[in-house]
Amino acid sequence: MLNINNVTKRFNDTVALDNLSLNLYSGEILGLIGKNGAGKSTTFKLILNFIEPDSGSIYLDNHKLSKNDLDQIGYMPEERGLYLDMSVKQQVLYFAELHDYDKDKALKGLDYWMRRLEVKGFINYKIKALSKGNQQKIQLMAAFIHQPKLLILDEPFSGLDPINIEILISAVKELQENGTAIIFSSHDMRNVEQLSNKLLLLNNGKTILNDDLIKIKDKFGKTNLYIEGPFKKDDLIDLPNLVKIAKDYSGYHLTFTSKEAAFNALVNLKNKYELSGYRLFNPSMDEIFKMKITKKEGKNA
Ligand SMILES: Nc1ncnc2c1ncn2[C@@H]1O[C@H](COP(=O)(O)OP(=O)(O)OP(=O)(O)O)[C@@H](O)[C@H]1O
């Protein structure tokens, strides 16, 4: 449904986005990650037609994206843009009207989502009377009340407590199940891990990772080892190619430079000690992010 083909965008001497290609289909969730200045907002602005690419093209449902497509796209900006003196109901209906969306349908949707997002009692409250978390839920609702095919969420979880994050994640998953394609940016890799099935990692405008989350994790292999046994930290620190060691539950979490190093360490420890538990596993998204970004910067340095 969304095809970005070799898109480059410069601002003066800065290449904000360098030859990005991406395909997203109905019912997929793409996590867009990268440090500050990586090119995430530029990507969103291009899809939203706020700015034009210098080269390359963007297609929505097999036709070149234009301003006429904006009704098919929902957007939750990072700078929250609610009218503080409007009531929740007025606000959401206002956004529905902006997108030419049927008022009765919007009211039905509003009723359902107010319950679903656990803000039912606030429908006639002014936005300014709501907590930050509840304002964020209203902003999310305003972005999708017109049932867009594509939903773009810029840092939707920032500043939310863990319970509200769970509520938002489950709402976004429900939209996904109903066929909406979703792109969201986040600096919290746990949210990315929990929600995305695809991942795009940008660094200084360049594409570093762009694939299914499972494939990305599989490519790294099982570089991590959790191990329990009759040893101390000092007995483990000289294992070859060990990057990190941390106490974890009743054992240790060891991170290695490769899956071979992790496997060899396990064989070595099994020969030496009576192990009471062990598990080899893929790195977390947080570890992948750090490995990819640090490596890249090392190269550039
Ligand atoms: N309008 C602009 N004029 C000049 N430079 C810009 C403009 N917009 C973005 N840039 C530059 O393009 C690069 C990418 O910026 P972008 O805002 O897309 O990053 P980002 O990944 O969204 O960062 P953040 O996480 O801080 O929001 C940065 O170097 C930024 O300074």
The ligand as an ORCA input file, in Angstrom:
! r2SCAN-3c Opt
* xyz 0 1
  N      13.728     22.331      7.594
  C      14.994     21.965      7.770
  N      16.002     22.782      7.426
  C      17.295     22.417      7.587
  N      17.675     21.214      8.071
  C      16.704     20.349      8.434
  C      15.325     20.683      8.308
  N      14.595     19.623      8.737
  C      15.481     18.689      9.126
  N      16.752     19.121      8.939
  C      17.973     18.344      9.225
  O      17.814     17.054      8.634
  C      18.333     16.034      9.495
  C      17.237     15.047      9.826
  O      16.296     15.687     10.662
  P      14.960     14.990     11.200
  O      14.149     16.059     11.864
  O      14.321     14.230     10.105
  O      15.542     13.985     12.302
  P      14.766     13.078     13.379
  O      15.270     11.688     13.207
  O      13.311     13.285     13.268
  O      15.303     13.661     14.762
  P      14.564     13.754     16.224
  O      14.645     12.381     16.845
  O      15.432     14.732     16.942
  O      13.166     14.244     16.031
  C      18.909     16.769     10.714
  O      20.290     16.958     10.495
  C      18.162     18.096     10.714
  O      18.947     19.106     11.304
*
